[in-house]
Amino acid sequence: MDGVRLQISGLHCGYMTPDRGLVPAVEGVDLALNRNEFVSIIGPSGCGKSTLFNIIAGLLKPTSGEVALDGKEIVGRPGHVAYMMQRDLLLPWRTILDNVVLGPELAGKPMEPVRNRALALLRRFGLEGYENSYPTALSGGMRQRAALLRTIMCERSVVLLDEPFGALDALTRATMHEWLLGIQREFQQTMILITHDPDEAVYLSDRVYVATPRPMSFAGIVPITLPYDRGRDVTMTPEFADHKRQVLALLRGDKGATDALH
Amino acid sequence: MNAQKTNHASFLSRLGDAALPLGIVVALLAIWEAAVHLLQIQPFVLPAPTEIFKELMISGPTVILPQLHVTMAETMAGYLAAIVVAAVLSVLILYSSAFRRGVLPLVVASQTIPIITMAPVLVIWFGYNSLPRIIITAIVAFFPLTIAAVTGLKSLEPHFIDFFRSLNATPAQIFFKLRLPVALPSIFGGLKVAATLAVIGATISEWVGASQGIGYLIAQDTALLNTTRVFASLTVLGIAGMALFGLVGLIERLSMPWIYARPTMAWLRAQRSPQSPAAAVARPRQ
């Protein structure tokens, strides 16, 4: 397919445990991510979604299978995708500005232009005036925005988001959804989101991959045909409800409920 | 302007904090003074605080301070040596499992020997100079420092390492930009304990085979039943020990502004960069 950024094929991964031997965590996962696409992976907790992300990020080697980024094999090679983990993992001893420039700093980039770019983006991320604050001074939503800015500052072609809003309250969460979609459109980011919230998945995504319980594979893919520019109102429409119904049906293992292909 | 006001308010409230322990000390001294006079205790058994103060005025500058100078020089030399040894040991313990399994038990075993009993032997080996005392001071101080540093360097949550690895960080970057900052509070805890131990180590080591130093002076005065001057020396030693402890505490506060983001820190940073707005200065969330 034209414009494929990330291609995962035939991925298998298992863990050795002392009492049960080799336990499979990921079994036969295929995924294709197009340029500027927003894809969600939804599945029950502990189904192996984070294992999949750790493989894509190069932190974990799969038993078999391929992961190609822009046509280049990246299995076991970290640093090629930007990875935002479940907790914000802001470094408490660094100011917000020093936190968000961490990626380029570790890569040995010249820091002057990086810092200037970060200062300019802090406003867009609602963190203006906090550049010299330490993370403890920030609210949960602000911390997540800082963590996302740090992820985007890495300037990778694919961004992995592992339940970034899981710890936020419902109201903050809804605001963050709208904001994240704006950021993704504005900065033309290619993103994969892990979630167990069907509303979050349908609202944010171009396509939703529905995962099975452990060992993880995909029960189906739901293409989201909602308009590209979608406000929060879209969640009240019958179309939104239809998409959500398809996702929930696949989650329940009801394969006949949708014509989506595996 | 507003920040200035907060500074004054905070200074006054800190003065209030200091008033309570100060009051307790004054009260205890008064009880001590009264008890010595009422019970007619001999000065060589327990001198009154006023007598100790008089002795301080008389022999403090001429006798005690020169000896304190010797002891504090040994303390600092031993303390710095302990810091270097602890830094090397903790990195070796952290990164080498062979070292951890082979050498760490020996280091622990060395601490079960009362090191002061080694003092005469060290004098035989290294002679009548300050070197044996610096060695004893270092041996006393390095152990808590090493344990504190290793504990701190290991206290990292694994998520942070995964995060740094996902950014393709080198092992050196993971150490200096992640492990070390995480370990700082623990390391400074060790530095404070080691500072007090270094003063004790240097003083006690002067009881054996020394011809100068405040420990030597205390040993001499004890033998001569000059208890008043012993207490005067102990007072000076206590103040010196607290000063060293306070110095380490000050360095701690300056090294970890993310923990000690108090008005004083805000003031210091405002001096450095006058254009930065005071509102942007971090304060820990309530």
Interface residues (C-beta under 8 A of the other chain):
Chain A: N54 A57 G58 L59 P78 G79 V81 Y83 M85 R87 L89 L91 P92 W93 R94 T95 L102 G103 L106 A107 G129 Y130 E131 N132 S133 Y134 T136 A137 L138 C154
Chain B: H159 F160 D162 F163 F164 R165 S166 L167 N168 A169 T170 Q173 K177 L178 P181 L184 M256 P257 W258 A261 R269 S276 P277 A279 A280 V281 A282 R283 P284 R285
